[in-house]
Structure formats: structure tokens, C-alpha cells
Amino acid sequence: MKKFLSGFLMGDCTPANFVLKPLLLLGFRLYLAKVFLFSGLNKIQSWSQTLSLFADDYKVPLLPPEVAAYMATTAELLLSVLLILGLFARPAALGLFILNAVAAYSLAHSDFASLVGHWQHILWGTMLAVLFAFGPGNLSIDKWLSDKWENG
């Protein structure tokens, strides 16, 4: 009983590690992929409006608006697919974390900044940090590749 309680209290809980943790990480990956993928798809549907937003509202530091628009859209589309697959999920989470941080910074300096928007970026950033720290979980291509490479 002591071993169970110490494991449970310190995070080494077998049911959580084998069931809850993989499902939670998969849920984070799919939710975040949906958010960023839909954002990227919206950007390419109206590219002229996207360029206008980056020029006028999204004051991305250090980059010309057109370069920032291309980089953000490419990152949202590509890294979201990697998250869905759980392929190179840690680098994808890190890339989206940086993109999210720049977006939050730009939002804070825009005319349409809102409290809800800030909290969304904080939530997404936290979820991306969890994915970066813990990896994509057992329900991922990364796990399959890791097992394959480890065993030979």
C-alpha cells in the first residue's frame, strides 16, 4: 500500500501513465493542431487580407509583414500536421510555442487586443509547453520510431 501511495503521489502511477497520460497528450496535440491548422487555412483563403493584417495590425517585430505572413502560415500548416501525426512533435510544439508567443506579443500591441485573446494564447502556450516537456506520448509516430530505433 505504501508503494502504491508513494507512486501515486509522486506521479509514478501505472494507470495514469499507460492510459490517462497518452490520451491527454493526444488530446492536447489534436486540439492545438485544430486551432493552428484552421488559422493557417483561414490565412491562405484570403491571402490579400492576411497580408493586410500583418502590415497593419500584427506588428511582428524584426520582420517585414510579408515575410512574417509567409512564415506564420507555413508554420501553422506544417507544424499542425506534425502534431496530428505525432511526428517530430517536440520540435513542432516548440515552433508553435514561439509562433504563439510572437502572436500574443503582437496582439498585446494591437487595437483589437482583448482579455479573452490573451487567455487563449496563455492556454495554448501552456499546452505546447507540456507537449514539449513530456513529448507526444505513446499514441504517436515518434513513440513507434523511438521503439524501433531503440530495439535495433
C-alpha positions in Angstrom: 0.0 0.0 0.0 2.9 2.4 0.8 4.4 1.8 -2.6 1.1 2.5 -4.4 0.6 5.7 -2.4 4.1 6.9 -2.9 3.9 6.2 -6.7 0.5 7.8 -6.9 1.6 10.9 -5.0 4.9 11.3 -7.0 3.5 10.7 -10.5 4.6 7.1 -11.0 1.0 5.8 -11.2 0.7 3.0 -13.7 -2.9 3.6 -14.7 -2.2 7.2 -15.3 1.0 6.6 -17.2 -0.5 4.0 -19.5 -4.0 5.3 -20.1 -4.5 8.9 -18.9 -1.2 10.4 -20.0 -1.2 9.2 -23.6 -4.9 10.2 -24.0 -4.2 13.6 -22.5 -1.2 14.3 -24.7 -3.1 13.1 -27.8 -6.0 15.4 -26.9 -3.6 18.3 -26.5 -2.0 17.5 -29.9 -5.3 17.3 -31.7 -6.8 20.4 -30.1 -3.8 22.5 -30.8 -3.4 21.2 -34.3 -7.1 22.2 -35.0 -6.5 25.7 -33.6 -3.4 26.4 -35.6 -4.4 24.4 -38.8 -7.7 26.3 -39.1 -5.8 29.6 -38.5 -3.4 28.7 -41.3 -6.2 27.7 -43.6 -8.0 30.9 -43.0 -4.9 32.8 -43.9 -4.5 31.1 -47.3 -8.2 31.5 -48.1 -7.8 35.3 -48.2 -4.1 36.0 -48.8 -4.6 39.7 -49.5 -6.5 40.2 -46.3 -3.7 38.2 -44.4 -1.0 40.5 -45.9 -3.1 43.5 -44.9 -3.5 42.2 -41.3 0.3 41.6 -41.0 1.0 45.0 -42.4 -1.5 47.0 -40.3 -2.4 45.1 -37.2 0.0 42.2 -36.4 3.1 44.3 -35.7 5.6 41.4 -35.8 9.0 42.7 -34.6 12.1 42.5 -36.8 10.3 41.0 -39.8 8.8 42.6 -42.9 5.0 41.9 -42.9 5.0 39.7 -46.0 7.8 37.5 -44.6 6.1 37.2 -41.3 2.8 36.3 -43.0 4.5 33.5 -45.1 6.4 32.2 -42.1 3.4 32.1 -39.8 1.1 30.5 -42.3 3.7 27.9 -43.2 4.4 27.1 -39.6 0.7 26.8 -38.7 0.0 24.4 -41.6 3.1 22.3 -41.4 3.6 22.1 -37.7 -0.1 21.3 -37.1 0.2 18.3 -39.4 3.3 17.1 -37.5 1.4 17.4 -34.2 -1.6 15.4 -35.5 0.8 12.6 -36.6 3.0 12.9 -33.5 6.0 13.1 -35.8 8.8 15.4 -34.6 6.2 16.6 -32.2 8.6 18.2 -29.7 10.2 20.5 -32.4 6.7 21.2 -33.8 5.4 22.1 -30.3 8.5 24.4 -29.8 7.9 26.1 -33.2 4.2 26.6 -32.4 5.1 27.9 -28.9 7.4 30.5 -30.4 4.8 31.4 -33.0 2.1 31.7 -30.3 4.4 33.9 -28.2 5.0 36.3 -31.1 1.3 36.3 -31.8 0.5 37.1 -28.2 3.1 39.9 -28.2 1.6 41.3 -31.4 -1.9 41.0 -30.1 -1.0 42.9 -26.9 0.2 45.8 -29.1 -2.8 45.9 -31.5 -6.0 47.9 -31.4 -8.2 44.8 -31.0 -6.4 43.3 -28.1 -8.8 41.5 -25.7 -8.6 39.7 -22.4 -10.1 36.6 -23.9 -7.4 36.6 -26.7 -4.7 36.8 -24.1 -6.0 33.9 -22.1 -6.4 31.8 -25.2 -2.7 32.4 -26.0 -1.7 31.5 -22.4 -3.7 28.3 -22.6 -2.2 27.3 -26.0 1.3 28.2 -24.8 0.9 26.1 -21.6 -0.4 23.1 -23.6 2.5 23.5 -26.1 5.0 23.7 -23.2 3.5 20.4 -21.8 3.9 18.7 -25.2 7.5 19.9 -25.5 8.3 18.8 -21.9 6.6 15.4 -22.0 6.7 14.6 -25.7 3.8 13.4 -27.8 3.1 10.3 -25.8 2.6 6.7 -26.7 0.0 7.4 -29.3 2.4 8.9 -31.8 4.7 8.1 -34.7 7.6 9.4 -32.6 6.9 6.6 -30.0 6.9 4.0 -32.7 10.1 5.3 -34.3 11.8 5.6 -30.8 10.9 1.9 -30.0 12.1 0.8 -33.5 15.4 2.6 -33.2 15.9 1.5 -29.6 15.4 -2.2 -30.5 17.7 -2.2 -33.4 
